[in-house]
Amino acid sequence: MLLKALKGKIHRGRVTQTKIDYPGSIGIDEEMLKAAGILPYEEVLVANVTNGKRLETYAVPAPAGSKDIIILGAAARHFTPEDIVIIMNFAYFTPEEMKGLKPKVLICDEKNNFKMLEKK
């Protein structure tokens, strides 16, 4: 049996832009993606802390160092720049793998500077 669990998370990032005329997804600074262990085009769940909306989409890399979190496509109707978001990425693990699981969690400040959450 496989269990679905958190693999990576970007906690309290800030939306930097929205672009409705785009085929859909979320653009995320490539450095943030790498640090959170999220691969380009991998599925993510995005929770908008500001208004409670949630969406599932896929991550596309934004330029490294840009600190961008860009909501693309129809989802842009539910997000605005400066909204606070939590971006979660899940994977399937065996029960044995779950015992040592330590998801990669980034904590962002108001400018999308991030640090890794220390796991105990």
N, C-alpha and C positions, 0 to 999 in steps of 0.2 A: 504494500500500500504506500502511496505517496501522499505527503501532506503539503498543502500550499501555505507558505509563510513569507514574511517580509525578507527581501534580499537587500534592498537599498532604499534610502529615503532622503529627500531634501526637505528639511523642516523649516517652515516659516520664511520661505523665499518670497520675494516681491515680484509681481508681474511688472515687466518693464515696457512692454508694448502689446497691442492686440492688432491683428491683421485679418479682417474678415474675408478679403478676397484672396484666399489661399486654399489649397485642397484639403487642409486639415492636419492637425497634429499640434505638438508643442515644441518650440525651439528652446533648447537649454544650453548654456555655456558648456562647451566641450570639456573644460576642466572640472566643472561640477559633475557632469555625467561620469567621467572617469573616476572621480573620488567616491561617488556613490555606487559605483559598480554597475551602472546602467549602460547598456550597449545601444548604439544608434539603431533606431527602428524597433526597439524593444517596447512592449506594452507598459504603460504607466497609468496609475489612477491618480487623478488630480483633485484634491479637495480645496475648495475656496473657503478659507477661514472667514473672510470678510462677509460673504453672503450665504454660505452653506451649500452652494452648488457643488456637484461632483461630476467628473467625466472620466471616461476611459479613452485613451488615445495612444499614440506612439511618440517616442522622443526622437527628435532630429537634432543633430549638433548645431549650435550657434557658435560663432567665432570664439575660440579659446581666449579667456581673459576679459571677455565683454561683460560678464556678469548678467547676461540677458536671460530672461524667462519670457518667452513670447508665445502668447496664445494665438494659434493660427486656425483659420477657417470658421465654421459656424459656431464653435465654442466661444469665439470672441464676443458673442452677444451676451455671455454670462460672466465675463471677466472684464475688469478695467485696469489700466495701469495703477500701480501701488496696491492692488489687492494682495493680501497675504495668502500664500498657498502652501500646501503640503503635497509633495510629489512622491508617490509610493510605487515601488517595483517589487513584484512577488515572483517566486519560483517554487518549483516542486522539489521536495526533499524526502529522503527515506527517514523513518523514525531514528535510525542510527545517526544520520547526518544532522538531524534536528538537535541532538544532544550537544553538539559543539557549535551550533549556529550563532553567529554574531553578525547581524546585519550591519552594513555600512550606513551610518546616519550622519548627515551633514546638518549643522545648525547655522542658519543664515542670520545676518544682522540686517538692518534696514537698507543697506546698499548691496546686498547679496554677497558680501564677504562671508566666507564660511570657515568653519572649523569642524573637525571630526568629533563626534560625541565619543567620549572614552567609555569603553565597555569594561565592566568588571567581571 
